[in-house]
Amino acid sequence: IVMLADTFPAKTHLLITCLTDTDPLVASFSSDGTSFEIYDQSLFAQKYLPQYFKHSNYGSFVRQLNLYGFTSSRLKRGNAVDVVV
């Protein structure tokens, strides 16, 4: 099944849904589905962003999220810092 999305929010939702199912150590939706967490920013940007967007720039991705009203926070978990959007 091929799913197409043409807007930034739709592409982001599709990307996070895919990662939740296939690579949840990189990014996934929260258990209640109201937010998502990016655990590995580097891998997320290098491997997955170019599959859905025309770039691999994590900063640009976050700026786009901000334009759509998303906010982010950082959670420290062990030695890792997770970005919750």
DRENPA-3360 file (N, C-alpha, C; in nm, 2 decimals, always signed):
BEGIN
1 = IVMLADTF = +0.09/-0.12/+0.00/+0.00/+0.00/+0.00/+0.09/+0.12/+0.00 ~ +0.06/+0.21/-0.09/+0.14/+0.34/-0.10/+0.04/+0.45/-0.05 ~ +0.09/+0.53/+0.05/+0.01/+0.64/+0.10/+0.08/+0.77/+0.07 ~ +0.00/+0.86/+0.01/+0.06/+0.99/-0.03/+0.01/+1.10/+0.06 ~ +0.09/+1.19/+0.09/+0.06/+1.31/+0.17/+0.12/+1.43/+0.10 ~ +0.04/+1.54/+0.09/+0.10/+1.65/+0.02/+0.12/+1.78/+0.10 ~ +0.08/+1.78/+0.23/+0.11/+1.89/+0.31/+0.21/+1.86/+0.42 ~ +0.27/+1.96/+0.47/+0.38/+1.93/+0.58/+0.32/+1.85/+0.69;
9 = PAKTHLLI = +0.20/+1.89/+0.75/+0.15/+1.82/+0.86/+0.12/+1.67/+0.83 ~ +0.06/+1.65/+0.71/+0.03/+1.52/+0.66/+0.15/+1.43/+0.64 ~ +0.26/+1.49/+0.58/+0.38/+1.41/+0.57/+0.44/+1.38/+0.70 ~ +0.44/+1.48/+0.79/+0.50/+1.45/+0.93/+0.42/+1.34/+1.00 ~ +0.29/+1.34/+0.99/+0.21/+1.24/+1.05/+0.24/+1.10/+0.99 ~ +0.25/+1.10/+0.86/+0.28/+0.97/+0.79/+0.42/+0.92/+0.83 ~ +0.52/+1.01/+0.84/+0.66/+0.98/+0.88/+0.66/+0.92/+1.02 ~ +0.60/+0.99/+1.11/+0.60/+0.95/+1.25/+0.52/+0.82/+1.27;
17 = TCLTDTDP = +0.41/+0.80/+1.20/+0.33/+0.68/+1.20/+0.42/+0.56/+1.15 ~ +0.49/+0.58/+1.04/+0.58/+0.48/+0.99/+0.69/+0.44/+1.09 ~ +0.75/+0.55/+1.15/+0.86/+0.52/+1.24/+0.81/+0.45/+1.37 ~ +0.69/+0.49/+1.42/+0.63/+0.42/+1.53/+0.61/+0.27/+1.51 ~ +0.58/+0.24/+1.38/+0.56/+0.10/+1.35/+0.69/+0.02/+1.31 ~ +0.79/+0.09/+1.25/+0.90/+0.02/+1.20/+1.03/+0.05/+1.27 ~ +1.05/+0.17/+1.33/+1.18/+0.21/+1.39/+1.15/+0.30/+1.51 ~ +1.08/+0.25/+1.61/+1.04/+0.33/+1.73/+1.15/+0.38/+1.81;
25 = LVASFSSD = +1.27/+0.33/+1.79/+1.39/+0.39/+1.87/+1.44/+0.52/+1.81 ~ +1.39/+0.55/+1.69/+1.42/+0.68/+1.63/+1.32/+0.79/+1.66 ~ +1.19/+0.75/+1.64/+1.08/+0.85/+1.67/+0.95/+0.77/+1.68 ~ +0.86/+0.82/+1.77/+0.73/+0.75/+1.78/+0.63/+0.85/+1.84 ~ +0.50/+0.81/+1.82/+0.40/+0.88/+1.89/+0.40/+0.84/+2.04 ~ +0.35/+0.94/+2.12/+0.33/+0.90/+2.26/+0.22/+0.80/+2.27 ~ +0.22/+0.74/+2.39/+0.12/+0.63/+2.41/-0.03/+0.68/+2.39 ~ -0.05/+0.81/+2.43/-0.19/+0.86/+2.41/-0.21/+0.93/+2.27;
33 = GTSFEIYD = -0.10/+0.93/+2.19/-0.12/+0.98/+2.05/-0.12/+1.13/+2.04 ~ -0.10/+1.21/+2.15/-0.12/+1.35/+2.14/+0.01/+1.42/+2.11 ~ +0.12/+1.35/+2.11/+0.25/+1.41/+2.08/+0.34/+1.30/+2.02 ~ +0.46/+1.35/+1.97/+0.56/+1.25/+1.93/+0.69/+1.28/+1.98 ~ +0.78/+1.18/+1.99/+0.91/+1.20/+2.04/+1.01/+1.16/+1.94 ~ +1.12/+1.24/+1.93/+1.23/+1.21/+1.84/+1.35/+1.17/+1.93 ~ +1.39/+1.05/+1.93/+1.49/+1.00/+2.01/+1.63/+1.01/+1.95 ~ +1.64/+0.99/+1.82/+1.77/+1.00/+1.75/+1.76/+1.10/+1.64;
41 = QSLFAQKY = +1.79/+1.23/+1.68/+1.78/+1.34/+1.58/+1.87/+1.32/+1.46 ~ +1.99/+1.27/+1.48/+2.08/+1.25/+1.37/+2.03/+1.15/+1.27 ~ +1.99/+1.04/+1.31/+1.94/+0.93/+1.22/+1.81/+0.98/+1.16 ~ +1.72/+1.04/+1.24/+1.60/+1.09/+1.19/+1.62/+1.19/+1.07 ~ +1.72/+1.28/+1.09/+1.75/+1.38/+0.98/+1.81/+1.31/+0.86 ~ +1.91/+1.23/+0.88/+1.99/+1.18/+0.77/+1.92/+1.07/+0.69 ~ +1.85/+0.98/+0.76/+1.78/+0.87/+0.69/+1.64/+0.89/+0.66 ~ +1.56/+0.95/+0.75/+1.42/+0.95/+0.72/+1.36/+1.08/+0.66;
49 = LPQYFKHS = +1.42/+1.20/+0.71/+1.36/+1.33/+0.65/+1.37/+1.33/+0.50 ~ +1.48/+1.29/+0.43/+1.49/+1.29/+0.29/+1.39/+1.20/+0.22 ~ +1.34/+1.10/+0.29/+1.23/+1.01/+0.23/+1.10/+1.08/+0.22 ~ +1.08/+1.18/+0.30/+0.95/+1.25/+0.30/+0.95/+1.40/+0.26 ~ +1.07/+1.46/+0.27/+1.09/+1.60/+0.24/+1.21/+1.61/+0.15 ~ +1.22/+1.73/+0.10/+1.33/+1.76/+0.00/+1.46/+1.80/+0.07 ~ +1.48/+1.76/+0.20/+1.60/+1.80/+0.27/+1.63/+1.70/+0.38 ~ +1.74/+1.72/+0.44/+1.77/+1.64/+0.56/+1.82/+1.73/+0.68;
57 = NYGSFVRQ = +1.76/+1.85/+0.68/+1.80/+1.95/+0.78/+1.70/+1.95/+0.89 ~ +1.74/+1.90/+1.01/+1.66/+1.89/+1.12/+1.61/+2.02/+1.17 ~ +1.69/+2.12/+1.17/+1.65/+2.26/+1.21/+1.54/+2.31/+1.12 ~ +1.54/+2.29/+0.99/+1.43/+2.33/+0.90/+1.31/+2.26/+0.93 ~ +1.32/+2.13/+0.97/+1.20/+2.05/+1.00/+1.13/+2.11/+1.13 ~ +1.21/+2.14/+1.23/+1.16/+2.20/+1.35/+1.10/+2.34/+1.32 ~ +1.16/+2.42/+1.24/+1.10/+2.55/+1.21/+0.97/+2.53/+1.14 ~ +0.96/+2.44/+1.05/+0.83/+2.41/+0.98/+0.72/+2.37/+1.09;
65 = LNLYGFTS = +0.76/+2.28/+1.18/+0.67/+2.24/+1.29/+0.62/+2.37/+1.36 ~ +0.71/+2.46/+1.39/+0.68/+2.58/+1.47/+0.58/+2.66/+1.39 ~ +0.59/+2.67/+1.26/+0.50/+2.75/+1.17/+0.36/+2.69/+1.18 ~ +0.35/+2.56/+1.21/+0.22/+2.50/+1.22/+0.17/+2.50/+1.36 ~ +0.23/+2.57/+1.45/+0.19/+2.58/+1.59/+0.24/+2.47/+1.68 ~ +0.32/+2.38/+1.64/+0.38/+2.28/+1.72/+0.48/+2.35/+1.82 ~ +0.49/+2.29/+1.94/+0.59/+2.34/+2.03/+0.67/+2.21/+2.07 ~ +0.79/+2.24/+2.13/+0.87/+2.13/+2.16/+0.93/+2.15/+2.30;
73 = SRLKRGNA = +0.96/+2.04/+2.36/+1.03/+2.04/+2.49/+1.13/+1.93/+2.49 ~ +1.22/+1.93/+2.58/+1.32/+1.83/+2.59/+1.31/+1.75/+2.72 ~ +1.31/+1.62/+2.71/+1.30/+1.54/+2.83/+1.43/+1.46/+2.84 ~ +1.48/+1.46/+2.96/+1.60/+1.38/+2.99/+1.56/+1.25/+3.04 ~ +1.62/+1.14/+2.97/+1.58/+1.01/+3.00/+1.72/+0.93/+3.00 ~ +1.76/+0.90/+3.12/+1.89/+0.84/+3.13/+2.00/+0.93/+3.08 ~ +2.08/+0.89/+2.99/+2.18/+0.98/+2.93/+2.13/+1.05/+2.80 ~ +2.01/+1.01/+2.76/+1.96/+1.07/+2.63/+1.87/+1.19/+2.66;
81 = VDVVV = +1.86/+1.27/+2.56/+1.76/+1.38/+2.57/+1.67/+1.36/+2.45 ~ +1.54/+1.35/+2.49/+1.44/+1.32/+2.39/+1.37/+1.46/+2.35 ~ +1.34/+1.48/+2.23/+1.26/+1.59/+2.19/+1.11/+1.55/+2.17 ~ +1.03/+1.61/+2.25/+0.89/+1.58/+2.24/+0.82/+1.70/+2.17 ~ +0.74/+1.66/+2.07/+0.68/+1.76/+1.99/+0.53/+1.74/+1.99;
% end
